[in-house]
Amino acid sequence: MSYIPREFRDYKHNPKPDVTREGRRTPSRFRNAIGKYRVVRSDKCIACGLCAELCPWGVHVKYKGYKRMARPKDYLCRGYHCMQTCKEHYCIDKCPVNALSLRINPVFETMGDARWPADMILSTWDQAENGTITNDTLEGDLGASNGGFDKLRLKFPPRIKKKLKPEDIDTSIILNRRNDGRDECRIDLPWYGGGMSFGSVSAATMVGKAAACEIWNTFSCSGEGGYPPHLMPYDNHMITQVATGLFGVREDSIQRVRIIEFKYAQGAKPGLGGHLLGDKNTPAVAKMREAVPGMSLFSPFPFHSVYSIEDHKKHIDWILAMNPGALVSAKVSTPTDVDMVAVGSYYAGAHIAHIDGSYGGTGAAPDIAKKNIAMPVEYAIPKVHGFLESEGVRDKITLIASGGVRCAHDIVKAICLGANGVVIGTSELVALECIRCGNCESGRGCARGIATTDPELSTMYDEHWATARLVNLYKSWREQIVDILIRFGLRSVRDLVGRTDLLSHIDYED
């Protein structure tokens, strides 16, 4: 019998979420969702219902048989944009008794940071709820970091030479380009989900990620916390991770999956290994990791069995001896010699070179490490891409980038810089209504039940809701990428690789 903690041995797999790629509307799980604006209805209201008739967004609702209006659903409000562009719908001015007032939501003003402004968070929620962009008044393509992807722009031609239709567009990528007899492992989207371990996020989060990836024929990653049984129904769409601490690494889990990832370093904290603080090391987590409950767990840096490419090759040979049909990914951070690491990974036998830049969003990274050690991924991608080309092996290895990819436009920019695809992480958590408070690793973890192992907080939502939200987000992103490819006149996302001529940098524009 494969090793499973006792509390999981009688685990009954729930039915898989009944969601298709078309998605379905999946509203916020909170009674009062957060929006950009606050609409206030005073006691002057006479419940005439005019505002409900005027508003095309459903902010105002009057229930039949009641002589009063419902509380405004102000998270749907377009606010001052509505005042400027569609005055015929602007309820504030149209109210006959001046009972309505509008202001910026004070909660909105406290959310986010330069990398993830509040507008981008709310835009991601909008896409996760509806499967497309319904509120185009929110800035969901650019942050306010004054650097990185936020300074790059897509250069669309003034006229499209080829008149393509959405059904003509191919967004798939191939993960095995070595032609070594193994499965080419084609995924239908140019991204897959990053490693979030059992211990760092809730079971509903892990299963929701895995189920969404199965629906969209891509991959999710178990992280370095072992391979819990609730992921077993999704084996064909899972990556299992072998990190320096070897937590939960077992032969049977290596044999279950199609891709094994060696995690040598993370972009947010290169040289510091992995951290799981004691409060999140619950008895279930400790048993899965074969550790002591309540103790902080640290993955050392580096693998003390790997100090050269030859040692790296021994690691890959070890994995392939256990699972001869598997693909191997090497996840590394972005030091100045990341190009040498990537080409070394190819010669060691890796199928995927996964470079993780300094904007990675792990909640466990110390503040002193974040954005201060590794190279930003937008510098690392073209460096690695160019070096692999000069070595003559670019078409034999898949280059995957991560660390700060937040939206569909970021995905396209990363591919234009030279990546074949990307890995996402933080954006998946934002789709599940993360507010970027930064408390992932402290105490019981996330107060919204996302990045937590607390028995009470972990039940704030189930995997069915999480799956539907992520399926919607993926659908929206794919729609945007298809639209971008049509505007470029390209049939495949693979045609974007290395097309830096399709990008401009705002500091160097005429």
ROTORLUM-221043 format. One line per 3 residues: for each residue x, y, z of C-alpha. Coordinates in nm, 4 decimals. Layout:
X Y Z; ...;
***
This chain:
0.0000 0.0000 0.0000; 0.1326 0.3428 -0.0895; 0.1946 0.5746 0.2038;
-0.1052 0.7898 0.2924; -0.1560 0.9537 0.6328; -0.4098 0.7630 0.8398;
-0.6686 1.0392 0.8343; -0.6705 1.0163 0.4538; -0.6854 0.6392 0.4129;
-1.0637 0.6378 0.4124; -1.0788 0.9478 0.1942; -1.3828 0.9406 -0.0339;
-1.3302 1.1255 -0.3590; -1.6065 1.3747 -0.4251; -1.7621 1.3779 -0.7715;
-1.5610 1.5892 -1.0117; -1.6946 1.9422 -1.0618; -1.9619 1.9590 -1.3301;
-1.8058 2.2416 -1.5318; -1.7163 2.2668 -1.8992; -1.4842 2.5007 -2.0852;
-1.7801 2.7282 -2.1473; -1.7789 2.8011 -1.7767; -2.0708 2.9379 -1.5800;
-2.1347 3.2532 -1.3852; -1.9790 3.2051 -1.0416; -2.0437 3.5057 -0.8143;
-1.8518 3.6032 -0.5054; -1.8982 3.3756 -0.2066; -1.9275 3.6795 0.0185;
-2.2593 3.8494 0.0824; -2.1168 4.1960 0.0193; -1.8628 4.1734 -0.2599;
-1.5958 4.4409 -0.2809; -1.6276 4.6905 -0.5644; -1.4531 5.0066 -0.6732;
-1.7470 5.2294 -0.5864; -1.9871 5.2676 -0.2981; -2.3457 5.3541 -0.3921;
-2.5450 5.4882 -0.0967; -2.9258 5.5093 -0.0926; -3.0630 5.7475 0.1674;
-3.3966 5.7458 0.3500; -3.5328 5.9852 0.0877; -3.5807 5.6903 -0.1499;
-3.9439 5.6452 -0.2559; -3.8788 5.3042 -0.4183; -3.9946 5.4248 -0.7572;
-3.7637 5.1736 -0.9260; -3.6364 5.4205 -1.1868; -3.2740 5.3441 -1.1009;
-3.3353 4.9706 -1.1571; -3.4864 5.0473 -1.4964; -3.1984 5.2702 -1.5985;
-2.8987 5.0694 -1.4795; -2.7831 4.8118 -1.7399; -2.5398 4.6506 -1.4958;
-2.7857 4.5292 -1.2323; -2.6668 4.7533 -0.9511; -3.0221 4.8379 -0.8417;
-3.2892 4.5762 -0.7768; -3.6522 4.6196 -0.6813; -3.8263 4.3016 -0.5745;
-4.1854 4.2527 -0.6767; -4.4295 4.2888 -0.3932; -4.1933 4.4988 -0.1791;
-4.2191 4.8732 -0.1268; -3.8468 4.9265 -0.0839; -3.5363 4.8801 -0.2912;
-3.2725 4.6165 -0.2199; -2.9275 4.7244 -0.1079; -2.7309 4.8357 -0.4187;
-2.4992 4.5721 -0.5660; -2.2361 4.8374 -0.5950; -1.9553 4.5996 -0.6887;
-2.1198 4.6011 -1.0344; -2.1203 4.9813 -1.0584; -1.9178 5.1588 -1.3314;
-1.9202 5.4753 -1.1232; -1.7793 5.7956 -1.2659; -1.7135 5.6287 -1.5999;
-2.0903 5.5888 -1.6342; -2.1349 5.9570 -1.5516; -1.8947 6.0531 -1.8304;
-1.9890 5.8125 -2.1096; -2.3485 5.6972 -2.0586; -2.5282 5.9782 -1.8851;
-2.8659 5.8330 -1.9749; -2.7913 5.5475 -1.7324; -2.6344 5.7584 -1.4577;
-2.8697 5.6875 -1.1700; -2.7242 5.9505 -0.9362; -2.8435 6.2381 -1.1521;
-3.1665 6.0702 -1.2634; -3.3031 5.9962 -0.9155; -3.6133 6.2180 -0.8746;
-3.5584 6.2706 -0.5012; -3.1749 6.2788 -0.4981; -3.1614 5.9736 -0.2749;
-2.8467 5.8273 -0.4335; -2.4836 5.9252 -0.3850; -2.1582 5.7819 -0.5179;
-1.8032 5.7687 -0.3872; -1.4907 5.5528 -0.4122; -1.5141 5.2492 -0.1873;
-1.2682 5.3037 0.1030; -1.1958 4.9277 0.1069; -1.0904 4.9480 -0.2579;
-0.8412 5.2200 -0.1682; -0.6689 4.9917 0.0831; -0.6306 4.6955 -0.1528;
-0.3414 4.5874 -0.3671; 0.0093 4.7130 -0.4331; 0.2109 4.8416 -0.7267;
0.2386 4.4990 -0.8877; -0.1248 4.4131 -0.8237; -0.3266 4.7363 -0.8073;
-0.6841 4.7172 -0.6865; -0.8128 4.7642 -1.0429; -0.6268 4.4527 -1.1593;
-0.7555 4.2505 -0.8643; -1.1171 4.3487 -0.9352; -1.0721 4.2836 -1.3080;
-0.9460 3.9331 -1.2294; -1.2499 3.8773 -1.0047; -1.4759 3.9984 -1.2845;
-1.3248 3.7481 -1.5293; -1.3371 3.4661 -1.2742; -1.7043 3.5376 -1.2131;
-1.8177 3.5752 -1.5734; -1.5663 3.3978 -1.7975; -1.4972 3.7164 -1.9928;
-1.4286 4.0842 -1.9300; -1.7611 4.2460 -1.8478; -1.6256 4.5559 -1.6731;
-1.3847 4.7212 -1.9145; -1.3610 5.0312 -1.6951; -1.1117 4.8444 -1.4755;
-0.7449 4.8376 -1.5796; -0.6704 4.4663 -1.5898; -0.3737 4.4576 -1.8302;
-0.1211 4.6810 -1.6554; -0.0062 4.7386 -1.3017; 0.1542 5.0465 -1.1502;
0.5001 4.9063 -1.0768; 0.6784 5.1387 -1.3219; 0.8834 4.8452 -1.4449;
0.8752 4.4927 -1.5801; 0.5788 4.3944 -1.7944; 0.4109 4.7228 -1.7013;
0.6553 4.9121 -1.9265; 0.6117 4.6794 -2.2239; 0.3375 4.7316 -2.4806;
0.2121 4.5145 -2.7645; 0.2727 4.6742 -3.1064; -0.0289 4.5946 -3.3182;
-0.0094 4.6614 -3.6921; -0.2402 4.9336 -3.8246; -0.4040 4.6801 -4.0573;
-0.4476 4.3052 -4.0333; -0.3145 4.1253 -4.3397; -0.4872 3.7956 -4.2673;
-0.8546 3.7899 -4.1774; -0.8580 3.5142 -3.9182; -1.1473 3.3820 -3.7137;
-1.1282 3.2656 -3.3520; -1.1694 2.9039 -3.4606; -0.8570 2.9400 -3.6775;
-0.6371 3.0166 -3.3770; -0.4265 2.7532 -3.2013; -0.3232 2.8306 -2.8416;
-0.1600 2.4946 -2.7689; 0.2074 2.4389 -2.6883; 0.4252 2.1262 -2.6744;
0.6133 2.0505 -2.3527; 0.8396 1.7736 -2.4878; 1.0423 1.8915 -2.7856;
1.3321 1.6454 -2.7493; 1.1832 1.3824 -2.9835; 1.2995 1.1118 -2.7418;
1.0081 0.8720 -2.7845; 0.8107 1.0049 -2.4906; 0.4724 1.1757 -2.5196;
0.5056 1.5246 -2.6709; 0.2614 1.6367 -2.4020; 0.0648 1.9024 -2.5894;
-0.1423 2.1312 -2.3684; -0.4263 2.3477 -2.5000; -0.3177 2.6670 -2.3242;
0.0224 2.8373 -2.3148; 0.0346 2.8164 -1.9353; 0.0036 2.5740 -1.6482;
-0.0432 2.6104 -1.2739; 0.2463 2.6616 -1.0357; 0.3366 2.4520 -0.7345;
0.1273 2.5171 -0.4253; 0.1949 2.2540 -0.1653; -0.0228 2.0676 0.0800;
0.0414 2.2911 0.3783; 0.0549 2.6224 0.1984; -0.2983 2.6226 0.0508;
-0.6278 2.4559 0.1328; -0.7420 2.1260 -0.0157; -1.0243 2.3028 -0.2019;
-0.7687 2.5319 -0.3645; -0.5487 2.2412 -0.4729; -0.8381 2.0382 -0.6135;
-0.9938 2.3416 -0.7821; -0.6644 2.4115 -0.9605; -0.6262 2.0491 -1.0663;
-0.9855 2.0152 -1.1890; -0.9663 2.3370 -1.3920; -0.6433 2.2169 -1.5520;
-0.8045 1.8844 -1.6440; -1.0954 2.0658 -1.8091; -0.8584 2.2856 -2.0104;
-0.6043 2.0070 -2.0794; -0.3101 2.1629 -1.9033; -0.1270 2.0906 -1.5751;
-0.1287 2.1879 -1.2120; 0.1540 2.1207 -0.9661; 0.1397 1.9570 -0.6249;
0.4207 2.1676 -0.4802; 0.6743 2.0192 -0.2408; 0.4365 1.9010 0.0316;
0.3715 1.5488 -0.0927; 0.0922 1.4138 -0.3078; -0.2352 1.4095 -0.1093;
-0.5061 1.1656 -0.2175; -0.7541 1.4319 -0.3224; -0.5274 1.4973 -0.6226;
-0.5192 1.1350 -0.7376; -0.8237 1.1587 -0.9688; -0.6272 1.4202 -1.1647;
-0.3001 1.2274 -1.2057; -0.2846 1.2850 -1.5824; -0.2884 1.6597 -1.5313;
-0.0592 1.6888 -1.2312; 0.3077 1.7715 -1.1895; 0.4707 1.6479 -0.8705;
0.7609 1.8385 -0.7267; 1.0889 1.7165 -0.5873; 1.2374 1.9915 -0.3746;
1.5450 2.0044 -0.1562; 1.3602 1.8978 0.1594; 1.2213 1.5878 -0.0167;
0.9000 1.6306 0.1831; 0.6468 1.3685 0.0790; 0.8596 1.2461 -0.2125;
0.7755 0.8793 -0.2642; 0.8211 0.6349 -0.5455; 0.4493 0.5782 -0.5955;
0.3810 0.9527 -0.6425; 0.6665 0.9791 -0.8941; 0.5069 0.6949 -1.0897;
0.1574 0.8463 -1.0874; 0.2189 1.1605 -1.2905; 0.3387 1.2602 -1.6374;
0.5761 1.5406 -1.5329; 0.8191 1.5595 -1.2399; 0.9657 1.8958 -1.1467;
1.2916 1.9461 -0.9616; 1.2662 2.2674 -0.7642; 1.6184 2.3976 -0.7244;
1.5199 2.7520 -0.6300; 1.2361 3.0045 -0.6286; 1.2650 3.3454 -0.7858;
1.1216 3.5237 -0.4831; 1.3848 3.3793 -0.2494; 1.6780 3.2203 -0.4327;
1.9360 3.0699 -0.2029; 1.6907 3.0516 0.0862; 1.5093 2.7223 0.0230;
1.1457 2.6708 0.1191; 0.9634 2.7701 0.4371; 0.6494 2.6424 0.6076;
0.6039 2.8024 0.9460; 0.4872 2.5976 1.2395; 0.1330 2.7346 1.2668;
0.0462 2.5878 0.9260; 0.2142 2.2538 0.9962; -0.1034 2.0849 1.1183;
-0.1104 1.7136 1.2093; -0.2381 1.6234 0.8597; 0.0355 1.8289 0.6942;
0.3003 1.6851 0.9250; 0.1998 1.3274 0.8478; 0.2046 1.3885 0.4763;
0.5495 1.5427 0.5081; 0.6654 1.2888 0.7699; 0.7471 1.5696 1.0110;
0.6551 1.6836 1.3634; 0.3312 1.8855 1.3938; 0.3731 2.2479 1.4897;
0.7386 2.2671 1.3901; 0.8536 2.5036 1.1186; 0.9759 2.3166 0.8123;
1.2596 2.4412 0.5951; 1.3846 2.3051 0.2661; 1.7591 2.3652 0.2517;
1.9442 2.5271 -0.0340; 2.0761 2.3727 -0.2490; 2.0216 2.0010 -0.3078;
2.3268 1.8743 -0.1221; 2.3544 1.6003 -0.3795; 2.3775 1.8434 -0.6719;
2.6759 2.0693 -0.7290; 2.7198 2.0265 -1.1034; 2.5320 1.9477 -1.4225;
2.6588 1.5900 -1.3898; 2.4900 1.5658 -1.0499; 2.1763 1.7149 -1.2023;
2.1840 1.4428 -1.4683; 2.2034 1.1780 -1.1935; 1.8861 1.3257 -1.0412;
1.7074 1.3106 -1.3749; 1.8262 0.9529 -1.4344; 1.6958 0.8615 -1.0884;
1.3496 0.9929 -1.1747; 1.3417 0.8339 -1.5193; 1.4408 0.4999 -1.3697;
1.1249 0.5128 -1.1573; 0.9011 0.6528 -1.4317; 1.0574 0.5945 -1.7768;
0.7733 0.7683 -1.9614; 0.7790 1.0901 -1.7592; 0.8972 1.4354 -1.8577;
1.1353 1.6236 -1.6307; 1.1257 1.9950 -1.5539; 1.4022 2.1872 -1.3808;
1.2788 2.4918 -1.1913; 1.5503 2.7446 -1.1182; 1.5647 3.1075 -1.0175;
1.7210 3.3756 -1.2359; 2.0811 3.4496 -1.1345; 2.3068 3.6248 -1.3816;
2.4206 3.2910 -1.5258; 2.0677 3.1545 -1.5673; 2.1399 3.1013 -1.9378;
2.4211 2.8579 -1.8512; 2.1917 2.6781 -1.6058; 1.9226 2.6384 -1.8717;
2.1542 2.4948 -2.1359; 2.3076 2.2682 -1.8727; 1.9602 2.1410 -1.7863;
1.9091 2.0502 -2.1504; 2.2315 1.8504 -2.1657; 2.1410 1.6826 -1.8365;
1.8233 1.5515 -2.0016; 1.5515 1.7910 -1.8843; 1.2557 1.8503 -2.1128;
1.1464 2.1804 -1.9550; 1.3663 2.4645 -1.8334; 1.1473 2.6572 -1.5904;
1.2955 2.9950 -1.4943; 1.1318 3.1752 -1.2020; 1.1873 3.5500 -1.1828;
1.2078 3.7797 -0.8854; 0.8418 3.8860 -0.8865; 0.7185 3.5421 -0.7810;
0.4351 3.5786 -0.5365; 0.5050 3.3221 -0.2640; 0.3675 3.4354 0.0689;
0.6501 3.2637 0.2586; 0.9393 3.4692 0.1203; 1.1091 3.7078 0.3657;
1.0648 4.0734 0.2733; 1.4404 4.1218 0.2482; 1.4547 3.8621 -0.0310;
1.1579 3.9620 -0.2429; 1.2627 4.1450 -0.5593; 1.6157 4.1984 -0.4232;
1.8086 3.8895 -0.5319; 1.6933 3.7247 -0.8530; 1.6835 3.8836 -1.1978;
1.3429 4.0104 -1.3157; 1.1979 3.7533 -1.5501; 1.1588 3.9963 -1.8417;
1.5400 4.0235 -1.8514; 1.6010 3.6524 -1.7999; 1.3704 3.5261 -2.0759;
1.5464 3.6858 -2.3765; 1.8849 3.6066 -2.2246; 1.8065 3.2355 -2.1944;
1.6227 3.2249 -2.5279; 1.9173 3.3806 -2.7099; 2.1765 3.1571 -2.5474;
1.9812 2.8407 -2.6232; 1.9591 2.9572 -2.9849; 2.3325 3.0214 -3.0043;
2.3958 2.6733 -2.8654; 2.1710 2.5223 -3.1323; 1.9277 2.3579 -2.8878;
1.6464 2.6131 -2.8688; 1.4047 2.3917 -3.0637; 1.4819 2.0897 -2.8422;
1.3829 2.2230 -2.5014; 1.0718 2.4024 -2.3745; 1.1372 2.7306 -2.1970;
0.8757 2.8121 -1.9353; 0.8804 3.1406 -1.7428; 0.7160 3.2462 -1.4182;
0.7453 3.5161 -1.1577; 0.5054 3.8055 -1.2015; 0.2703 3.6802 -1.4747;
-0.0658 3.8312 -1.3837; -0.2871 3.8499 -1.6922; -0.3300 3.7493 -2.0561;
-0.1197 4.0409 -2.1806; 0.1677 3.9373 -1.9517; 0.1522 3.5866 -2.0993;
0.1801 3.7225 -2.4531; 0.4656 3.9551 -2.3550; 0.6606 3.6682 -2.1955;
0.6202 3.4558 -2.5088; 0.7233 3.7436 -2.7346; 1.0386 3.7796 -2.5247;
1.1285 3.4167 -2.5959; 0.9411 3.1803 -2.3641; 0.7316 2.8942 -2.4998;
0.4800 2.9336 -2.2198; 0.4404 3.0465 -1.8616; 0.3505 2.9222 -1.5161;
0.0901 3.1120 -1.3157; 0.0259 3.1126 -0.9436; -0.0814 3.4324 -0.7714;
-0.3420 3.5083 -1.0374; -0.5154 3.1773 -0.9593; -0.5408 3.2751 -0.5937;
-0.6677 3.6215 -0.6864; -0.9403 3.4536 -0.8931; -1.0468 3.2807 -0.5699;
-1.0872 3.6290 -0.4143; -0.7447 3.6799 -0.2639; -0.7077 4.0462 -0.1664;
-0.3253 4.0428 -0.1549; -0.3065 4.1139 0.2177; 0.0216 3.9225 0.2486;
-0.0778 3.7110 0.5484; -0.0446 3.3775 0.3654; 0.2187 3.2394 0.5989;
0.1295 3.4003 0.9314; -0.0770 3.2356 1.2026; -0.3611 3.0246 1.0669;
-0.2977 3.1606 0.7199; -0.5411 3.3269 0.4835; -0.8527 3.4693 0.6493;
-1.0414 3.4037 0.3237; -0.9689 3.0311 0.3332; -0.7332 3.0211 0.0325;
-0.3770 2.9843 0.1613; -0.4522 2.7995 0.4840; -0.4606 2.4537 0.6366;
-0.6712 2.5559 0.9330; -0.9637 2.3099 0.9697; -1.2170 2.5912 1.0074;
-1.0886 2.8370 0.7481; -1.0312 2.5618 0.4904; -1.4057 2.5031 0.4634;
-1.4943 2.8567 0.3514; -1.5466 2.7289 -0.0051; -1.5394 2.3964 -0.1858;
-1.3551 2.2664 -0.4903; -1.6622 2.3048 -0.7143; -1.6736 2.6816 -0.6640;
-1.2952 2.7081 -0.7007; -1.2967 2.5039 -1.0223; -1.5696 2.7157 -1.1808;
-1.3853 3.0396 -1.0975; -1.0581 2.9145 -1.2450; -1.2234 2.7708 -1.5559;
-1.3809 3.1124 -1.6127; -1.0469 3.2890 -1.5710; -0.8755 3.0529 -1.8168;
-1.1581 3.1030 -2.0648; -1.1283 3.4799 -2.0457; -0.7510 3.4715 -2.0849;
-0.7726 3.2425 -2.3853; -1.0286 3.4732 -2.5477; -0.7926 3.7663 -2.5023;
-0.4929 3.5765 -2.6399; -0.6979 3.4657 -2.9408; -0.7982 3.8271 -3.0020;
-0.4345 3.9395 -2.9757; -0.3228 3.6745 -3.2257; -0.5978 3.7793 -3.4668;
-0.4818 4.1401 -3.4413; -0.1258 4.0275 -3.5146; -0.2448 3.8078 -3.8031;
-0.0911 3.4937 -3.6487; -0.2537 3.1528 -3.6393; -0.0684 3.0018 -3.3439;
0.0648 3.1201 -3.0110; 0.3824 2.9317 -3.1042; 0.4404 3.1931 -3.3758;
0.4887 3.4553 -3.1040; 0.8020 3.2965 -2.9539; 1.0910 3.5431 -2.9644;
0.8955 3.8081 -3.1571; 1.0402 4.1040 -2.9716; 0.9551 4.3137 -3.2769;
0.5942 4.2938 -3.1601; 0.6831 4.4684 -2.8340; 0.7747 4.8235 -2.7468;
0.9134 4.9738 -2.4274; 0.7535 5.2986 -2.3206; 1.0896 5.4453 -2.2121;
1.2226 5.4147 -2.5660; 0.9175 5.4985 -2.7751; 0.9252 5.7930 -3.0110;
***
